[in-house]
């Protein structure tokens, strides 16, 4: 019985890892910034104009928004990598293997 040869390991330096990951990550973080900033601006206007609050806790609020943006980016990346392929598989397989009533139950 023949055994398969192990492929040679690819050596990647930390700099090469960053060169690959940073543009990819920045794209997803930028998407979340575009989504979150209008909501934050609306809330800031409401906070200052209606509630007449001061800028006492700006550092905490900015930190919270930054954590929110990073958390959303990680969460949506997990959805893209983990759940979307499973949904595609179910969506492609279920109609072929099941009858119409079963598909309608899962659709609704």
C-alpha positions in Angstrom: 0.0 0.0 0.0 1.4 3.4 -1.0 1.4 6.3 1.4 0.9 9.8 0.4 3.8 12.1 0.9 3.3 15.0 3.2 3.4 18.4 1.5 6.2 20.7 2.4 5.3 23.2 5.1 5.0 26.8 3.9 7.0 29.2 6.1 5.2 32.5 6.7 6.8 35.3 8.7 4.8 37.4 11.1 5.2 40.4 8.7 3.7 38.4 5.9 0.8 37.4 8.2 0.1 41.0 8.9 0.4 42.0 5.3 -2.3 39.4 4.5 -4.6 39.9 7.5 -4.6 43.7 8.0 -6.2 44.7 4.6 -8.8 41.9 5.0 -9.6 42.8 8.6 -9.7 46.6 7.8 -12.3 46.0 5.1 -14.6 44.3 7.6 -14.0 46.9 10.4 -14.6 49.7 7.9 -18.0 48.2 7.0 -19.0 48.3 10.6 -17.7 51.8 11.1 -19.9 52.9 8.2 -22.9 51.2 9.8 -22.3 52.4 13.4 -21.2 56.0 12.9 -24.6 57.4 11.7 -26.3 55.7 14.7 -23.7 57.1 17.1 -24.1 60.6 15.6 -27.8 60.5 16.0 -27.5 59.3 19.6 -24.9 62.0 20.3 -27.2 64.7 19.0 -30.0 63.4 21.1 -27.8 63.2 24.1 -26.6 66.8 23.8 -29.7 68.5 22.4 -32.5 66.7 24.2 -30.9 65.5 27.4 -28.6 68.5 27.7 -25.7 66.3 28.9 -22.0 67.2 29.0 -18.9 65.6 27.6 -18.0 64.0 31.0 -17.7 60.4 29.8 -16.5 60.7 26.3 -13.5 58.4 26.7 -15.7 55.6 28.0 -18.2 56.1 25.2 -15.6 56.1 22.5 -14.0 53.0 23.9 -17.4 51.3 24.0 -18.0 52.2 20.4 -14.6 50.9 19.3 -15.3 47.6 21.1 -18.7 47.4 19.5 -17.3 47.9 16.0 -14.6 45.2 16.6 -17.2 42.8 18.1 -19.5 43.2 15.2 -16.7 42.7 12.7 -15.7 39.4 14.4 -19.3 38.3 14.8 -20.1 38.8 11.2 -16.9 37.1 10.1 -17.9 34.1 12.1 -21.4 34.1 10.5 -19.8 34.3 7.0 -17.4 31.5 7.7 -19.5 29.2 9.9 -23.2 29.7 9.2 -23.5 30.8 5.6 -21.9 27.7 4.1 -24.2 25.5 6.2 -27.2 27.5 5.1 -26.1 27.3 1.5 -25.8 23.5 1.8 -29.2 23.1 3.4 -30.8 25.5 0.9 -29.3 23.5 -2.0 -30.0 20.1 -0.6 -33.4 20.4 1.0 -35.5 21.2 -2.1 -33.9 18.3 -4.0 -34.5 15.7 -1.3 -37.8 16.8 0.3 -41.3 17.3 -0.8 -42.9 20.8 -1.1 -44.7 20.8 2.3 -41.4 20.0 4.1 -39.6 22.8 2.3 -42.4 25.2 3.1 -42.3 24.3 6.8 -38.6 25.2 6.9 -39.1 28.3 4.8 -41.8 29.8 7.1 
